[in-house]
């Protein structure tokens, strides 16, 4: 019975994650259609996709995170995680 309850909880949490992604998509759909008044007419805020989402900038941010210095605290956390996951010290 315990395993069934845990599986149901995992299933329901997964559904919530899917709902979250759907709501994020709806929000982005709204954001991309925003306009501003320019003179007497409405013009889109985002004229190009790159104005809305800068793919190259996001890639650089991730690459920068990968090059981050390994501090003693990060090293210690990695060792603890290895021990917890059955690895060696």
PyMOL Python script that loads the backbone (N, CA, C, O; Angstrom):
from pymol import cmd

cmd.read_pdbstr("""\
ATOM      1  N   UNK A   1       0.822  -1.192   0.000  1.00  0.00           N
ATOM      2  CA  UNK A   1       0.000   0.000   0.000  1.00  0.00           C
ATOM      3  C   UNK A   1       0.871   1.264   0.000  1.00  0.00           C
ATOM      4  O   UNK A   1       0.548   2.244  -0.671  1.00  0.00           O
ATOM      5  N   UNK A   2       1.964   1.235   0.747  1.00  0.00           N
ATOM      6  CA  UNK A   2       2.848   2.406   0.811  1.00  0.00           C
ATOM      7  C   UNK A   2       3.412   2.735  -0.578  1.00  0.00           C
ATOM      8  O   UNK A   2       3.430   3.893  -0.994  1.00  0.00           O
ATOM      9  N   UNK A   3       3.875   1.687  -1.290  1.00  0.00           N
ATOM     10  CA  UNK A   3       4.445   1.911  -2.620  1.00  0.00           C
ATOM     11  C   UNK A   3       3.398   2.493  -3.565  1.00  0.00           C
ATOM     12  O   UNK A   3       3.701   3.390  -4.352  1.00  0.00           O
ATOM     13  N   UNK A   4       2.176   1.991  -3.488  1.00  0.00           N
ATOM     14  CA  UNK A   4       1.094   2.514  -4.326  1.00  0.00           C
ATOM     15  C   UNK A   4       0.872   3.999  -4.039  1.00  0.00           C
ATOM     16  O   UNK A   4       0.729   4.797  -4.965  1.00  0.00           O
ATOM     17  N   UNK A   5       0.843   4.370  -2.756  1.00  0.00           N
ATOM     18  CA  UNK A   5       0.633   5.767  -2.391  1.00  0.00           C
ATOM     19  C   UNK A   5       1.768   6.649  -2.912  1.00  0.00           C
ATOM     20  O   UNK A   5       1.529   7.760  -3.384  1.00  0.00           O
ATOM     21  N   UNK A   6       3.003   6.149  -2.824  1.00  0.00           N
ATOM     22  CA  UNK A   6       4.135   6.926  -3.315  1.00  0.00           C
ATOM     23  C   UNK A   6       4.077   7.075  -4.837  1.00  0.00           C
ATOM     24  O   UNK A   6       4.383   8.139  -5.377  1.00  0.00           O
ATOM     25  N   UNK A   7       3.683   6.007  -5.517  1.00  0.00           N
ATOM     26  CA  UNK A   7       3.549   6.091  -6.983  1.00  0.00           C
ATOM     27  C   UNK A   7       2.445   7.069  -7.380  1.00  0.00           C
ATOM     28  O   UNK A   7       2.600   7.826  -8.338  1.00  0.00           O
ATOM     29  N   UNK A   8       1.348   7.056  -6.658  1.00  0.00           N
ATOM     30  CA  UNK A   8       0.260   7.992  -6.939  1.00  0.00           C
ATOM     31  C   UNK A   8       0.697   9.428  -6.671  1.00  0.00           C
ATOM     32  O   UNK A   8       0.364  10.342  -7.425  1.00  0.00           O
ATOM     33  N   UNK A   9       1.441   9.611  -5.597  1.00  0.00           N
ATOM     34  CA  UNK A   9       1.943  10.954  -5.291  1.00  0.00           C
ATOM     35  C   UNK A   9       2.879  11.415  -6.405  1.00  0.00           C
ATOM     36  O   UNK A   9       2.791  12.560  -6.849  1.00  0.00           O
ATOM     37  N   UNK A  10       3.768  10.543  -6.858  1.00  0.00           N
ATOM     38  CA  UNK A  10       4.691  10.886  -7.944  1.00  0.00           C
ATOM     39  C   UNK A  10       3.912  11.208  -9.215  1.00  0.00           C
ATOM     40  O   UNK A  10       4.235  12.169  -9.914  1.00  0.00           O
ATOM     41  N   UNK A  11       2.898  10.417  -9.515  1.00  0.00           N
ATOM     42  CA  UNK A  11       2.067  10.662 -10.693  1.00  0.00           C
ATOM     43  C   UNK A  11       1.397  12.028 -10.612  1.00  0.00           C
ATOM     44  O   UNK A  11       1.421  12.798 -11.572  1.00  0.00           O
ATOM     45  N   UNK A  12       0.803  12.322  -9.465  1.00  0.00           N
ATOM     46  CA  UNK A  12       0.109  13.603  -9.281  1.00  0.00           C
ATOM     47  C   UNK A  12       1.080  14.776  -9.334  1.00  0.00           C
ATOM     48  O   UNK A  12       0.749  15.823  -9.892  1.00  0.00           O
ATOM     49  N   UNK A  13       2.271  14.620  -8.763  1.00  0.00           N
ATOM     50  CA  UNK A  13       3.275  15.684  -8.846  1.00  0.00           C
ATOM     51  C   UNK A  13       3.720  15.885 -10.293  1.00  0.00           C
ATOM     52  O   UNK A  13       3.967  17.014 -10.719  1.00  0.00           O
ATOM     53  N   UNK A  14       3.819  14.803 -11.040  1.00  0.00           N
ATOM     54  CA  UNK A  14       4.157  14.908 -12.461  1.00  0.00           C
ATOM     55  C   UNK A  14       3.092  15.669 -13.231  1.00  0.00           C
ATOM     56  O   UNK A  14       3.402  16.460 -14.121  1.00  0.00           O
ATOM     57  N   UNK A  15       1.832  15.425 -12.882  1.00  0.00           N
ATOM     58  CA  UNK A  15       0.738  16.164 -13.535  1.00  0.00           C
ATOM     59  C   UNK A  15       0.834  17.650 -13.220  1.00  0.00           C
ATOM     60  O   UNK A  15       0.591  18.488 -14.088  1.00  0.00           O
ATOM     61  N   UNK A  16       1.185  17.977 -11.987  1.00  0.00           N
ATOM     62  CA  UNK A  16       1.332  19.386 -11.610  1.00  0.00           C
ATOM     63  C   UNK A  16       2.465  20.020 -12.413  1.00  0.00           C
ATOM     64  O   UNK A  16       2.346  21.163 -12.855  1.00  0.00           O
ATOM     65  N   UNK A  17       3.555  19.292 -12.604  1.00  0.00           N
ATOM     66  CA  UNK A  17       4.663  19.809 -13.414  1.00  0.00           C
ATOM     67  C   UNK A  17       4.196  20.098 -14.837  1.00  0.00           C
ATOM     68  O   UNK A  17       4.564  21.122 -15.414  1.00  0.00           O
ATOM     69  N   UNK A  18       3.385  19.201 -15.408  1.00  0.00           N
ATOM     70  CA  UNK A  18       2.860  19.412 -16.768  1.00  0.00           C
ATOM     71  C   UNK A  18       1.957  20.637 -16.817  1.00  0.00           C
ATOM     72  O   UNK A  18       2.021  21.420 -17.764  1.00  0.00           O
ATOM     73  N   UNK A  19       1.109  20.807 -15.793  1.00  0.00           N
ATOM     74  CA  UNK A  19       0.249  21.980 -15.718  1.00  0.00           C
ATOM     75  C   UNK A  19       1.094  23.254 -15.650  1.00  0.00           C
ATOM     76  O   UNK A  19       0.775  24.260 -16.284  1.00  0.00           O
ATOM     77  N   UNK A  20       2.163  23.195 -14.881  1.00  0.00           N
ATOM     78  CA  UNK A  20       3.055  24.345 -14.741  1.00  0.00           C
ATOM     79  C   UNK A  20       3.642  24.739 -16.099  1.00  0.00           C
ATOM     80  O   UNK A  20       3.671  25.918 -16.452  1.00  0.00           O
ATOM     81  N   UNK A  21       4.103  23.752 -16.847  1.00  0.00           N
ATOM     82  CA  UNK A  21       4.681  24.023 -18.172  1.00  0.00           C
ATOM     83  C   UNK A  21       3.611  24.608 -19.094  1.00  0.00           C
ATOM     84  O   UNK A  21       3.893  25.532 -19.857  1.00  0.00           O
ATOM     85  N   UNK A  22       2.389  24.078 -19.032  1.00  0.00           N
ATOM     86  CA  UNK A  22       1.310  24.610 -19.870  1.00  0.00           C
ATOM     87  C   UNK A  22       1.016  26.069 -19.517  1.00  0.00           C
ATOM     88  O   UNK A  22       0.784  26.891 -20.404  1.00  0.00           O
ATOM     89  N   UNK A  23       1.026  26.383 -18.242  1.00  0.00           N
ATOM     90  CA  UNK A  23       0.755  27.760 -17.828  1.00  0.00           C
ATOM     91  C   UNK A  23       1.904  28.693 -18.218  1.00  0.00           C
ATOM     92  O   UNK A  23       1.680  29.846 -18.584  1.00  0.00           O
ATOM     93  N   UNK A  24       3.123  28.186 -18.135  1.00  0.00           N
ATOM     94  CA  UNK A  24       4.256  28.992 -18.603  1.00  0.00           C
ATOM     95  C   UNK A  24       4.100  29.299 -20.091  1.00  0.00           C
ATOM     96  O   UNK A  24       4.338  30.426 -20.527  1.00  0.00           O
ATOM     97  N   UNK A  25       3.698  28.290 -20.869  1.00  0.00           N
ATOM     98  CA  UNK A  25       3.514  28.481 -22.308  1.00  0.00           C
ATOM     99  C   UNK A  25       2.427  29.515 -22.578  1.00  0.00           C
ATOM    100  O   UNK A  25       2.583  30.369 -23.451  1.00  0.00           O
ATOM    101  N   UNK A  26       1.330  29.442 -21.836  1.00  0.00           N
ATOM    102  CA  UNK A  26       0.249  30.417 -22.001  1.00  0.00           C
ATOM    103  C   UNK A  26       0.751  31.824 -21.683  1.00  0.00           C
ATOM    104  O   UNK A  26       0.410  32.783 -22.376  1.00  0.00           O
ATOM    105  N   UNK A  27       1.558  31.942 -20.637  1.00  0.00           N
ATOM    106  CA  UNK A  27       2.104  33.244 -20.259  1.00  0.00           C
ATOM    107  C   UNK A  27       3.010  33.787 -21.360  1.00  0.00           C
ATOM    108  O   UNK A  27       2.932  34.963 -21.717  1.00  0.00           O
ATOM    109  N   UNK A  28       3.868  32.924 -21.892  1.00  0.00           N
ATOM    110  CA  UNK A  28       4.764  33.354 -22.969  1.00  0.00           C
ATOM    111  C   UNK A  28       3.973  33.740 -24.214  1.00  0.00           C
ATOM    112  O   UNK A  28       4.313  34.710 -24.892  1.00  0.00           O
ATOM    113  N   UNK A  29       2.917  32.981 -24.518  1.00  0.00           N
ATOM    114  CA  UNK A  29       2.072  33.325 -25.672  1.00  0.00           C
ATOM    115  C   UNK A  29       1.476  34.715 -25.498  1.00  0.00           C
ATOM    116  O   UNK A  29       1.373  35.478 -26.459  1.00  0.00           O
ATOM    117  N   UNK A  30       1.087  35.038 -24.282  1.00  0.00           N
ATOM    118  CA  UNK A  30       0.548  36.374 -24.003  1.00  0.00           C
ATOM    119  C   UNK A  30       1.638  37.433 -24.145  1.00  0.00           C
ATOM    120  O   UNK A  30       1.415  38.477 -24.757  1.00  0.00           O
ATOM    121  N   UNK A  31       2.805  37.168 -23.586  1.00  0.00           N
ATOM    122  CA  UNK A  31       3.893  38.138 -23.618  1.00  0.00           C
ATOM    123  C   UNK A  31       4.319  38.480 -25.043  1.00  0.00           C
ATOM    124  O   UNK A  31       4.595  39.639 -25.352  1.00  0.00           O
ATOM    125  N   UNK A  32       4.369  37.483 -25.897  1.00  0.00           N
ATOM    126  CA  UNK A  32       4.857  37.703 -27.256  1.00  0.00           C
ATOM    127  C   UNK A  32       3.865  38.517 -28.096  1.00  0.00           C
ATOM    128  O   UNK A  32       4.250  39.097 -29.112  1.00  0.00           O
ATOM    129  N   UNK A  33       2.605  38.563 -27.685  1.00  0.00           N
ATOM    130  CA  UNK A  33       1.614  39.327 -28.447  1.00  0.00           C
ATOM    131  C   UNK A  33       1.421  40.744 -27.906  1.00  0.00           C
ATOM    132  O   UNK A  33       0.569  41.480 -28.405  1.00  0.00           O
ATOM    133  N   UNK A  34       2.192  41.136 -26.898  1.00  0.00           N
ATOM    134  CA  UNK A  34       2.059  42.475 -26.332  1.00  0.00           C
ATOM    135  C   UNK A  34       2.378  43.545 -27.361  1.00  0.00           C
ATOM    136  O   UNK A  34       3.234  43.365 -28.226  1.00  0.00           O
ATOM    137  N   UNK A  35       1.673  44.659 -27.249  1.00  0.00           N
ATOM    138  CA  UNK A  35       1.913  45.787 -28.141  1.00  0.00           C
ATOM    139  C   UNK A  35       2.097  47.049 -27.310  1.00  0.00           C
ATOM    140  O   UNK A  35       1.765  47.099 -26.125  1.00  0.00           O
ATOM    141  N   UNK A  36       2.632  48.055 -27.967  1.00  0.00           N
ATOM    142  CA  UNK A  36       2.750  49.363 -27.326  1.00  0.00           C
ATOM    143  C   UNK A  36       2.201  50.394 -28.300  1.00  0.00           C
ATOM    144  O   UNK A  36       2.160  50.180 -29.512  1.00  0.00           O
ATOM    145  N   UNK A  37       1.788  51.501 -27.740  1.00  0.00           N
ATOM    146  CA  UNK A  37       1.230  52.545 -28.584  1.00  0.00           C
ATOM    147  C   UNK A  37       2.356  53.391 -29.149  1.00  0.00           C
ATOM    148  O   UNK A  37       3.212  53.887 -28.417  1.00  0.00           O
ATOM    149  N   UNK A  38       2.338  53.544 -30.457  1.00  0.00           N
ATOM    150  CA  UNK A  38       3.343  54.377 -31.124  1.00  0.00           C
ATOM    151  C   UNK A  38       2.575  55.343 -32.016  1.00  0.00           C
ATOM    152  O   UNK A  38       2.091  54.987 -33.090  1.00  0.00           O
ATOM    153  N   UNK A  39       2.484  56.558 -31.539  1.00  0.00           N
ATOM    154  CA  UNK A  39       1.618  57.509 -32.224  1.00  0.00           C
ATOM    155  C   UNK A  39       0.178  57.118 -31.953  1.00  0.00           C
ATOM    156  O   UNK A  39      -0.254  57.036 -30.803  1.00  0.00           O
ATOM    157  N   UNK A  40      -0.568  56.876 -33.043  1.00  0.00           N
ATOM    158  CA  UNK A  40      -1.970  56.477 -32.880  1.00  0.00           C
ATOM    159  C   UNK A  40      -2.193  54.996 -33.167  1.00  0.00           C
ATOM    160  O   UNK A  40      -3.331  54.528 -33.170  1.00  0.00           O
ATOM    161  N   UNK A  41      -1.111  54.259 -33.407  1.00  0.00           N
ATOM    162  CA  UNK A  41      -1.305  52.835 -33.708  1.00  0.00           C
ATOM    163  C   UNK A  41      -0.551  51.963 -32.716  1.00  0.00           C
ATOM    164  O   UNK A  41       0.358  52.419 -32.023  1.00  0.00           O
ATOM    165  N   UNK A  42      -0.942  50.726 -32.667  1.00  0.00           N
ATOM    166  CA  UNK A  42      -0.317  49.739 -31.795  1.00  0.00           C
ATOM    167  C   UNK A  42       0.734  48.971 -32.599  1.00  0.00           C
ATOM    168  O   UNK A  42       0.466  48.507 -33.708  1.00  0.00           O
ATOM    169  N   UNK A  43       1.926  48.844 -32.028  1.00  0.00           N
ATOM    170  CA  UNK A  43       2.993  48.076 -32.683  1.00  0.00           C
ATOM    171  C   UNK A  43       3.499  47.014 -31.707  1.00  0.00           C
ATOM    172  O   UNK A  43       3.462  47.212 -30.492  1.00  0.00           O
ATOM    173  N   UNK A  44       3.973  45.890 -32.244  1.00  0.00           N
ATOM    174  CA  UNK A  44       4.462  44.833 -31.357  1.00  0.00           C
ATOM    175  C   UNK A  44       5.678  45.295 -30.555  1.00  0.00           C
ATOM    176  O   UNK A  44       6.526  46.028 -31.063  1.00  0.00           O
ATOM    177  N   UNK A  45       5.753  44.863 -29.311  1.00  0.00           N
ATOM    178  CA  UNK A  45       6.923  45.160 -28.491  1.00  0.00           C
ATOM    179  C   UNK A  45       8.118  44.384 -29.025  1.00  0.00           C
ATOM    180  O   UNK A  45       9.224  44.917 -29.113  1.00  0.00           O
ATOM    181  N   UNK A  46       7.891  43.116 -29.382  1.00  0.00           N
ATOM    182  CA  UNK A  46       8.967  42.257 -29.896  1.00  0.00           C
ATOM    183  C   UNK A  46       8.819  42.166 -31.410  1.00  0.00           C
ATOM    184  O   UNK A  46       7.886  41.541 -31.914  1.00  0.00           O
ATOM    185  N   UNK A  47       9.745  42.792 -32.130  1.00  0.00           N
ATOM    186  CA  UNK A  47       9.676  42.770 -33.589  1.00  0.00           C
ATOM    187  C   UNK A  47      10.301  41.514 -34.171  1.00  0.00           C
ATOM    188  O   UNK A  47       9.909  41.054 -35.243  1.00  0.00           O
ATOM    189  N   UNK A  48      11.286  40.956 -33.449  1.00  0.00           N
ATOM    190  CA  UNK A  48      11.957  39.730 -33.899  1.00  0.00           C
ATOM    191  C   UNK A  48      11.955  38.731 -32.747  1.00  0.00           C
ATOM    192  O   UNK A  48      11.837  39.104 -31.580  1.00  0.00           O
ATOM    193  N   UNK A  49      12.088  37.465 -33.099  1.00  0.00           N
ATOM    194  CA  UNK A  49      12.127  36.433 -32.072  1.00  0.00           C
ATOM    195  C   UNK A  49      13.293  36.670 -31.123  1.00  0.00           C
ATOM    196  O   UNK A  49      13.161  36.463 -29.917  1.00  0.00           O
ATOM    197  N   UNK A  50      14.437  37.103 -31.656  1.00  0.00           N
ATOM    198  CA  UNK A  50      15.619  37.330 -30.831  1.00  0.00           C
ATOM    199  C   UNK A  50      15.391  38.420 -29.788  1.00  0.00           C
ATOM    200  O   UNK A  50      16.056  38.438 -28.753  1.00  0.00           O
ATOM    201  N   UNK A  51      14.457  39.325 -30.056  1.00  0.00           N
ATOM    202  CA  UNK A  51      14.119  40.344 -29.060  1.00  0.00           C
ATOM    203  C   UNK A  51      13.395  39.715 -27.873  1.00  0.00           C
ATOM    204  O   UNK A  51      13.481  40.207 -26.748  1.00  0.00           O
ATOM    205  N   UNK A  52      12.690  38.635 -28.134  1.00  0.00           N
ATOM    206  CA  UNK A  52      11.914  37.942 -27.099  1.00  0.00           C
ATOM    207  C   UNK A  52      12.747  36.904 -26.365  1.00  0.00           C
ATOM    208  O   UNK A  52      12.632  36.755 -25.149  1.00  0.00           O
ATOM    209  N   UNK A  53      13.590  36.183 -27.107  1.00  0.00           N
ATOM    210  CA  UNK A  53      14.412  35.127 -26.508  1.00  0.00           C
ATOM    211  C   UNK A  53      15.764  35.114 -27.202  1.00  0.00           C
ATOM    212  O   UNK A  53      15.857  34.789 -28.385  1.00  0.00           O
ATOM    213  N   UNK A  54      16.806  35.465 -26.468  1.00  0.00           N
ATOM    214  CA  UNK A  54      18.155  35.510 -27.028  1.00  0.00           C
ATOM    215  C   UNK A  54      18.847  34.166 -26.782  1.00  0.00           C
ATOM    216  O   UNK A  54      19.439  33.930 -25.728  1.00  0.00           O
ATOM    217  N   UNK A  55      18.752  33.308 -27.779  1.00  0.00           N
ATOM    218  CA  UNK A  55      19.278  31.938 -27.688  1.00  0.00           C
ATOM    219  C   UNK A  55      20.779  31.944 -27.413  1.00  0.00           C
ATOM    220  O   UNK A  55      21.250  31.240 -26.520  1.00  0.00           O
ATOM    221  N   UNK A  56      21.521  32.730 -28.169  1.00  0.00           N
ATOM    222  CA  UNK A  56      22.976  32.764 -28.008  1.00  0.00           C
ATOM    223  C   UNK A  56      23.376  33.244 -26.618  1.00  0.00           C
ATOM    224  O   UNK A  56      24.325  32.723 -26.031  1.00  0.00           O
ATOM    225  N   UNK A  57      22.670  34.221 -26.093  1.00  0.00           N
ATOM    226  CA  UNK A  57      22.963  34.727 -24.752  1.00  0.00           C
ATOM    227  C   UNK A  57      22.734  33.641 -23.706  1.00  0.00           C
ATOM    228  O   UNK A  57      23.537  33.492 -22.785  1.00  0.00           O
ATOM    229  N   UNK A  58      21.642  32.880 -23.838  1.00  0.00           N
ATOM    230  CA  UNK A  58      21.353  31.810 -22.886  1.00  0.00           C
ATOM    231  C   UNK A  58      22.414  30.709 -22.948  1.00  0.00           C
ATOM    232  O   UNK A  58      22.808  30.166 -21.916  1.00  0.00           O
ATOM    233  N   UNK A  59      22.876  30.383 -24.155  1.00  0.00           N
ATOM    234  CA  UNK A  59      23.931  29.374 -24.317  1.00  0.00           C
ATOM    235  C   UNK A  59      25.198  29.849 -23.601  1.00  0.00           C
ATOM    236  O   UNK A  59      25.844  29.075 -22.894  1.00  0.00           O
ATOM    237  N   UNK A  60      25.545  31.114 -23.786  1.00  0.00           N
ATOM    238  CA  UNK A  60      26.736  31.658 -23.129  1.00  0.00           C
ATOM    239  C   UNK A  60      26.606  31.613 -21.612  1.00  0.00           C
ATOM    240  O   UNK A  60      27.581  31.341 -20.912  1.00  0.00           O
ATOM    241  N   UNK A  61      25.404  31.879 -21.099  1.00  0.00           N
ATOM    242  CA  UNK A  61      25.188  31.823 -19.656  1.00  0.00           C
ATOM    243  C   UNK A  61      25.431  30.420 -19.122  1.00  0.00           C
ATOM    244  O   UNK A  61      26.046  30.251 -18.069  1.00  0.00           O
ATOM    245  N   UNK A  62      24.951  29.418 -19.841  1.00  0.00           N
ATOM    246  CA  UNK A  62      25.143  28.035 -19.403  1.00  0.00           C
ATOM    247  C   UNK A  62      26.612  27.657 -19.484  1.00  0.00           C
ATOM    248  O   UNK A  62      27.143  27.022 -18.574  1.00  0.00           O
ATOM    249  N   UNK A  63      27.270  28.043 -20.567  1.00  0.00           N
ATOM    250  CA  UNK A  63      28.693  27.732 -20.707  1.00  0.00           C
ATOM    251  C   UNK A  63      29.501  28.422 -19.616  1.00  0.00           C
ATOM    252  O   UNK A  63      30.474  27.855 -19.118  1.00  0.00           O
ATOM    253  N   UNK A  64      29.117  29.619 -19.243  1.00  0.00           N
ATOM    254  CA  UNK A  64      29.804  30.342 -18.167  1.00  0.00           C
ATOM    255  C   UNK A  64      29.641  29.594 -16.844  1.00  0.00           C
ATOM    256  O   UNK A  64      30.587  29.486 -16.065  1.00  0.00           O
ATOM    257  N   UNK A  65      28.430  29.076 -16.597  1.00  0.00           N
ATOM    258  CA  UNK A  65      28.187  28.316 -15.365  1.00  0.00           C
ATOM    259  C   UNK A  65      29.052  27.072 -15.311  1.00  0.00           C
ATOM    260  O   UNK A  65      29.507  26.682 -14.236  1.00  0.00           O
ATOM    261  N   UNK A  66      29.290  26.435 -16.471  1.00  0.00           N
ATOM    262  CA  UNK A  66      30.101  25.225 -16.506  1.00  0.00           C
ATOM    263  C   UNK A  66      31.562  25.513 -16.176  1.00  0.00           C
ATOM    264  O   UNK A  66      32.270  24.648 -15.660  1.00  0.00           O
ATOM    265  N   UNK A  67      32.008  26.725 -16.473  1.00  0.00           N
ATOM    266  CA  UNK A  67      33.404  27.096 -16.234  1.00  0.00           C
ATOM    267  C   UNK A  67      33.618  27.651 -14.827  1.00  0.00           C
ATOM    268  O   UNK A  67      34.713  28.097 -14.484  1.00  0.00           O
ATOM    269  N   UNK A  68      32.572  27.619 -14.030  1.00  0.00           N
ATOM    270  CA  UNK A  68      32.634  28.158 -12.683  1.00  0.00           C
ATOM    271  C   UNK A  68      33.679  27.411 -11.865  1.00  0.00           C
ATOM    272  O   UNK A  68      33.856  26.201 -12.008  1.00  0.00           O
ATOM    273  N   UNK A  69      34.355  28.143 -11.020  1.00  0.00           N
ATOM    274  CA  UNK A  69      35.407  27.574 -10.176  1.00  0.00           C
ATOM    275  C   UNK A  69      34.804  26.587  -9.173  1.00  0.00           C
ATOM    276  O   UNK A  69      33.735  26.828  -8.612  1.00  0.00           O
ATOM    277  N   UNK A  70      35.501  25.487  -8.962  1.00  0.00           N
ATOM    278  CA  UNK A  70      35.062  24.496  -7.988  1.00  0.00           C
ATOM    279  C   UNK A  70      35.622  24.910  -6.632  1.00  0.00           C
ATOM    280  O   UNK A  70      36.821  24.805  -6.372  1.00  0.00           O
ATOM    281  N   UNK A  71      34.729  25.379  -5.787  1.00  0.00           N
ATOM    282  CA  UNK A  71      35.124  25.841  -4.458  1.00  0.00           C
ATOM    283  C   UNK A  71      35.225  24.646  -3.513  1.00  0.00           C
ATOM    284  O   UNK A  71      34.701  23.573  -3.815  1.00  0.00           O
ATOM    285  N   UNK A  72      35.889  24.820  -2.381  1.00  0.00           N
ATOM    286  CA  UNK A  72      35.942  23.735  -1.397  1.00  0.00           C
ATOM    287  C   UNK A  72      34.543  23.280  -0.962  1.00  0.00           C
ATOM    288  O   UNK A  72      34.325  22.094  -0.716  1.00  0.00           O
ATOM    289  N   UNK A  73      33.607  24.212  -0.869  1.00  0.00           N
ATOM    290  CA  UNK A  73      32.243  23.871  -0.474  1.00  0.00           C
ATOM    291  C   UNK A  73      31.587  22.980  -1.532  1.00  0.00           C
ATOM    292  O   UNK A  73      30.927  22.001  -1.187  1.00  0.00           O
ATOM    293  N   UNK A  74      31.760  23.305  -2.808  1.00  0.00           N
ATOM    294  CA  UNK A  74      31.199  22.483  -3.883  1.00  0.00           C
ATOM    295  C   UNK A  74      31.849  21.111  -3.880  1.00  0.00           C
ATOM    296  O   UNK A  74      31.163  20.104  -4.052  1.00  0.00           O
ATOM    297  N   UNK A  75      33.171  21.053  -3.685  1.00  0.00           N
ATOM    298  CA  UNK A  75      33.877  19.777  -3.642  1.00  0.00           C
ATOM    299  C   UNK A  75      33.348  18.905  -2.506  1.00  0.00           C
ATOM    300  O   UNK A  75      33.137  17.705  -2.683  1.00  0.00           O
ATOM    301  N   UNK A  76      33.133  19.522  -1.320  1.00  0.00           N
ATOM    302  CA  UNK A  76      32.633  18.783  -0.169  1.00  0.00           C
ATOM    303  C   UNK A  76      31.216  18.263  -0.434  1.00  0.00           C
ATOM    304  O   UNK A  76      30.897  17.125  -0.091  1.00  0.00           O
ATOM    305  N   UNK A  77      30.372  19.093  -1.040  1.00  0.00           N
ATOM    306  CA  UNK A  77      29.009  18.661  -1.363  1.00  0.00           C
ATOM    307  C   UNK A  77      29.031  17.501  -2.358  1.00  0.00           C
ATOM    308  O   UNK A  77      28.221  16.580  -2.251  1.00  0.00           O
ATOM    309  N   UNK A  78      29.946  17.537  -3.320  1.00  0.00           N
ATOM    310  CA  UNK A  78      30.064  16.444  -4.297  1.00  0.00           C
ATOM    311  C   UNK A  78      30.495  15.158  -3.608  1.00  0.00           C
ATOM    312  O   UNK A  78      30.008  14.080  -3.949  1.00  0.00           O
ATOM    313  N   UNK A  79      31.401  15.259  -2.645  1.00  0.00           N
ATOM    314  CA  UNK A  79      31.843  14.073  -1.910  1.00  0.00           C
ATOM    315  C   UNK A  79      30.696  13.489  -1.089  1.00  0.00           C
ATOM    316  O   UNK A  79      30.518  12.272  -1.046  1.00  0.00           O
ATOM    317  N   UNK A  80      29.927  14.343  -0.446  1.00  0.00           N
ATOM    318  CA  UNK A  80      28.778  13.879   0.332  1.00  0.00           C
ATOM    319  C   UNK A  80      27.765  13.195  -0.589  1.00  0.00           C
ATOM    320  O   UNK A  80      27.235  12.135  -0.257  1.00  0.00           O
ATOM    321  N   UNK A  81      27.502  13.804  -1.737  1.00  0.00           N
ATOM    322  CA  UNK A  81      26.553  13.214  -2.681  1.00  0.00           C
ATOM    323  C   UNK A  81      27.052  11.861  -3.160  1.00  0.00           C
ATOM    324  O   UNK A  81      26.260  10.933  -3.321  1.00  0.00           O
ATOM    325  N   UNK A  82      28.358  11.733  -3.391  1.00  0.00           N
ATOM    326  CA  UNK A  82      28.917  10.444  -3.831  1.00  0.00           C
ATOM    327  C   UNK A  82      28.723   9.372  -2.768  1.00  0.00           C
ATOM    328  O   UNK A  82      28.379   8.233  -3.082  1.00  0.00           O
ATOM    329  N   UNK A  83      28.944   9.738  -1.522  1.00  0.00           N
ATOM    330  CA  UNK A  83      28.787   8.771  -0.424  1.00  0.00           C
ATOM    331  C   UNK A  83      27.325   8.350  -0.308  1.00  0.00           C
ATOM    332  O   UNK A  83      27.022   7.164  -0.173  1.00  0.00           O
ATOM    333  N   UNK A  84      26.424   9.328  -0.362  1.00  0.00           N
ATOM    334  CA  UNK A  84      24.984   9.044  -0.244  1.00  0.00           C
ATOM    335  C   UNK A  84      24.527   8.155  -1.392  1.00  0.00           C
ATOM    336  O   UNK A  84      23.687   7.276  -1.199  1.00  0.00           O
ATOM    337  N   UNK A  85      25.071   8.373  -2.577  1.00  0.00           N
ATOM    338  CA  UNK A  85      24.667   7.603  -3.753  1.00  0.00           C
ATOM    339  C   UNK A  85      25.437   6.313  -3.916  1.00  0.00           C
ATOM    340  O   UNK A  85      25.329   5.662  -4.955  1.00  0.00           O
ATOM    341  N   UNK A  86      26.218   5.923  -2.912  1.00  0.00           N
ATOM    342  CA  UNK A  86      26.902   4.645  -2.960  1.00  0.00           C
ATOM    343  C   UNK A  86      28.284   4.691  -3.587  1.00  0.00           C
ATOM    344  O   UNK A  86      28.874   3.646  -3.862  1.00  0.00           O
ATOM    345  N   UNK A  87      28.797   5.865  -3.810  1.00  0.00           N
ATOM    346  CA  UNK A  87      30.135   6.008  -4.382  1.00  0.00           C
ATOM    347  C   UNK A  87      31.195   5.995  -3.320  1.00  0.00           C
ATOM    348  O   UNK A  87      30.924   5.731  -2.149  1.00  0.00           O
ATOM    349  N   UNK A  88      32.393   6.278  -3.734  1.00  0.00           N
ATOM    350  CA  UNK A  88      33.520   6.319  -2.777  1.00  0.00           C
ATOM    351  C   UNK A  88      33.820   7.742  -2.376  1.00  0.00           C
ATOM    352  O   UNK A  88      33.371   8.702  -3.002  1.00  0.00           O
ATOM    353  N   UNK A  89      34.596   7.851  -1.309  1.00  0.00           N
ATOM    354  CA  UNK A  89      35.037   9.179  -0.857  1.00  0.00           C
ATOM    355  C   UNK A  89      36.280   9.594  -1.540  1.00  0.00           C
ATOM    356  O   UNK A  89      36.792  10.683  -1.281  1.00  0.00           O
TER     357      UNK A  89
END
""", "prot")
cmd.dss("prot")
cmd.show_as("cartoon", "prot")
cmd.util.cbc("prot")
cmd.orient("prot")
